[in-house]
Amino acid sequence: MMKFRDFRIGWRLLIQEPAYSAVVVLGLSVGFAACFLLLGFVRHSFSYDAQVPDAQQIYLVKTRFNIIGDTKWFELAPLPYLEEAKRNPMVADATMLFPLGVPMKAGAQVQPIRLAAVNEGFGEMFGVRPLEGDLRSVLKDAGSVALTSSTAQRLFGRANVLGQTVSIEGDAFRVGAILPDPAPNSTIFYEALAGQGTTAWPDGYRKNILHAWGGIGGKVYVKLKPGASAAAVEQALQYAGDHSPLVAEAGPEAMAKLAGKKAIDIRLGALPSMYFDDDTANVPGSSDHGDLRVIGGLGAIALVILLLAATNYVNLATVRTVRRQREIAVRKVLGAPARRLAGQFIAESMLVALIATGFGLLLAWLLLPVFSELVDRQLKDMFSAANLLAALALGVVTGLLAGIYPAWVALGVRPQRTLAGRGSAETSGGLWLRRALTVAQFTTAICLTAVTLAIAWQARFASNANPGFDAAGMLVLELPQSMRGEPAQALRAQLSHLAGVKGVAIAQNAIGEPIIGNYVPYTTQPGAKASLLTRDISANFFEVVGVKAMAGRLFDSTRETDTTTDKVVIDAAAARSLGFSDPAMAVGQIITSNIANNSQPAQVIGIAPPLRIQSLHEAVRPVVWRIRPRGVVQLIRGDGDLGALQGAIETMLNRQAPDQVFGIERAQTYLAKNYADDLRLAKLLGLASVVAIAIAAFGIYVLATYSVQRMARQIVLRKLYGAGHAAIVTLVGREFARLLAIGAAIALPLAALVNARYLAGFVERAPMGVWPLLAALMVAALVAMLSTLRHTLGALRMAPAHVLRD
């Protein structure tokens, strides 16, 4: 039983031993800080879309386009499914969310804004309550928009801008509502909202996409009526797709090739589970996703780190308890009951834990901005009252549990033996328990280090993988959609005359940028058919990119023009998909594209080398390259200082088109973005590894302190019988070598399994072999050696007379 007096005594003891106090509080504080940050991130991940009313009744329509041979699931769906959902009697409401990235201007300020076109019931479905104005009225008016408060701040420098005017592509829009920013733990993101009929959405484009059964449109959300069956609604939408014009246009021959599969598979994804939805993770058009295995692993790591930190405290407190045997024996002789002794030691432990919790929370608060950037999530609500109370409760529980073992050791002290000078240390069972905890520290440190090294090496390998062209000397300029066509061609001509520019090509996307892609069905004269990813480019694309043909030739701007339509270039994978066992055999052959009953033959003039148009997470997709310079991406090959060239281009664009928003980056940036999540995970695990190694080092240091103290008589007796330095070093180090070996035997197979599962997500893997495992083992061995070095040297310097006298 604890009393307030026990805490006062514990406080005095901490003040009397400042070195001990600093060590135990610092160790536990680091553990609490790491645990709080990681568990806060885990809690954030499991709370996605929890703020949406009746979230369990809302579903996202997911699609898989078997008709084009794509096995990925998309969060985007053809928009005709929206009307089908609205007609379903089991659906209470349905809305789309169609992204419209636009340049929005207020005064002289122009910003790229993520405007979304939605239906009138969007606000009610997702619980969006305007801070000012009426959202439903905005969504009915084609000339109005609703801004989030942060968007208003960016454009106007203030949030109260109701009734003000913004400009999009020269058209004026009234700000009819101010909205709260979407929650940081939401899969539904926007910076501004407009209705389906908004004039910011070009009319021709809108009409086409609203009726395109084969187009990957926007997100379609359905809210079911209470008691309605999601499976029944899913089945109804699937039926509509199976009997859509898309199936009729594909024809029986194309459907027969699907071998029983649907042209488009439909699946309803429950809104609360979409953040962890494996189907749509890392797919173009998807919202933020989390990996349930990674998040669960981080939660486990958080608890393990706290456990290891608490273990170190228990070890140190136990050593201190053994040193306090005389004090304990005297208190027992004076009649102190067992419950009072136990209460005293548990109170001391809880006091240390609560102090460490306070410092840990302070450290976590200081590190929160860095941690938020590391995990790429906004965690501003982490220090809520509920989270702080949970942290304090965790501190109390940790202190209570950590105090049990030192209290048990104290209760085991025998007054007669102790006061007679024959006091013993802890029992053999206690010693084995602490050895087991040290093994756990070794295991954790080795496993985390090995996994971190493997992930970091693979991410580095993938980031530096050969993309098939020289990306170092290339810039990528993204134009607004309004500049598609002749304006883009005119700008290209201007850029070509800038100093330092070797060439400018037009493409649909940057090489390496994740895209959904345009799949076109092709037929060869022998009758082979395949639906292939088709990339539209300008005639000088391959010259600017700087690659050579594997067979035949590539497009040449001296022989082809930007209006040439009867020639194509394919890669080797596309040639094999079209039935050519040797890709070179495809050169000179005629392949015919078939779109909406419009057939267009073209001659294959060459085989292009494989360009890394997707990340190493994806299998290589067959590609057909054709001349259609209709994209809004310009690839600029520089000759010299790319930084200076980028500055010159930005100056020219700002002068000529001040109302537009352009994006310009180095080509290498697009390739590196594909592995940003892998690098973030490696950094996060790296920090966890550093904390685990530091805790393990401290734990080994404490155990070495106790071990040398426990073996003091044995060491000096061996010295008296002639044992040399090597024998003493072996005696002291043997125990830690055994513990390290046991920890490695557990950690290395586990790390190898985790690494294998991680690397299975890549189609190309770094040639790393077992070196991450060996490196982790070497790090652990080095840490163990350095942690025991001081006490090993102390053992060598022990004076037999002094030890035997004591």
Secondary structure by P-SEA (a helix, b strand, c coil): cccaaaaaaaaaaaaacaaaaaaaaaaaaaaaaaaaaaaaaaaaaaaccccccccccbbbbbbbccccccccccccccaaaaaaaaacccccbbbbbbbbbccccccccccccbbbbbccccccccccccccccaaaaaacccbbbbcaaaaaaaccccccccbbbbcccbbbbbccccccccccccccccbbbccccccccaaaaaaaaccccccccbbbbbbcccccaaaaaaaaaaaaaacaaaaaacaaaaaaacccccbbbbbbccccccccccccccccccccccaaaaaaaaaaaaaaaaaaaaaaaaaaaaaaaaaaaaaaaaaaacccaaaaaaaaaaaaaaaaaaaaaaaaaaaaaaaaaaaaaacccccccccaaaaaaaaaaaaaaaaaaaaaaaaaaaaccaaaaaacccccccaaaaaaaaaaaaaaaaaaaaaaaaaaaaaaaaaaaaacccccccccbbbbbbccccccaaaaaaaaaaaacccccbbbbcccccccccbbbbbbbbcccccccccbbbbbccccccccccccccccccccccccccccccccccaaaaaaaccccccccccbbbbbbcccbbbbbbbcccccccccccccccbbbbbbbccccccbbbbbbcccaaaaaaaaaaaaaaccccbbbbbbcaaaaaaaaaaaaaaaaaaaaaaaaaaaaaaaaaaaaaaaaaaaaaaaaaaaaaaacccaaaaaaaaaaaaaaaaaaaaaacaaaaaaaaaaaaccccccccccaaaaaaaaaaaaaaaaaaaaaaaaaaaaccaaaaaac
